[in-house]
Amino acid sequence: MNLDLITRDRDGKPCTMRYEVVNAMLLNEFLKQHRKVEEQEAIIAKQQKQIDTLTRGLQRVSNQIELTKPAPQVARNDQ
């Protein structure tokens, strides 16, 4: 607990809670987390684009390999 949130009486005993400060602290923490989520969403979107690009490239290479494979030959046994 943050001791700055507590007001004390003349004897130094806790008296009241400074709720107006709590609201400001909570808002500040919320905004920090919100910025972090937005940054993470941007990173995820960038990574998804990279994944999509790599997947398309891999598909092209797979298709080229498939086209260059020799056709299977069947051996006849009737000779």
N, C-alpha and C positions, 0 to 999 in steps of 0.2 A: 504494500500500500504506500502511496506517495504521501508523506507527512505534510506536504504543503497544502493538501486538501482539507486539513483539519484545523479549525480555529480552536484556540485554547482560552480558558478563563484566566483570571489573575493568578491562580495557583498553578497554572500550567497543565491543568486537567483538560482532556478533550471536551469540547463544548458543542460544536456543530460541524457539519460537513459543508464545504464550499461547492455546492452542486453546479454553480455556473462555470466553475473551472473544470469539473468533470465533463460537462457537455463539450467544452472546447477541446479537451484532451481526446475525447472519443471521436469527435469530428476529425481532428488531426490524424488520428490513427486510421480512421476509415479512408480518408483521402490518400494516405500513404499506401494502403492495401489496394485501393482502386487503381492507383497509378501502376502498381506492380502487376496487377491483373491485366491492365491494358498493354503493358510492355510484353507480358508473356503471350497474350493473344497475338500480338504483332509477330513475335518470334515463331509461334506455331504456324501462322499463315505463311510466313516466309519458308519455313521448313516443308510445309505441305506443297508449295509450289516446286521446291527442289525435288521432293519425292515424285511428284507428277512428271517433271521433266526427266528424271532418271528412269522412271518406269517406261515412258515413251521411248527413250533411247534404248533401253534393254529390249523392248518389244521389237524395235527395228533390227537390232543385231540378231535376235532370235529368228526373225523372219528371213534375214539374209542367210543365216546358217542353214535354215531349213531348205532354202532354194538351192544352195550349193551342194547339198548332200546328193550323192549318186542315187539314182532310183534303184530299189531292190531288184535283184535279178533272180529269176526262178530257174532252177536247174531241172532239166528233164531227165527222167529215169527210164524212158522207154527205148533207149538205144542199146 
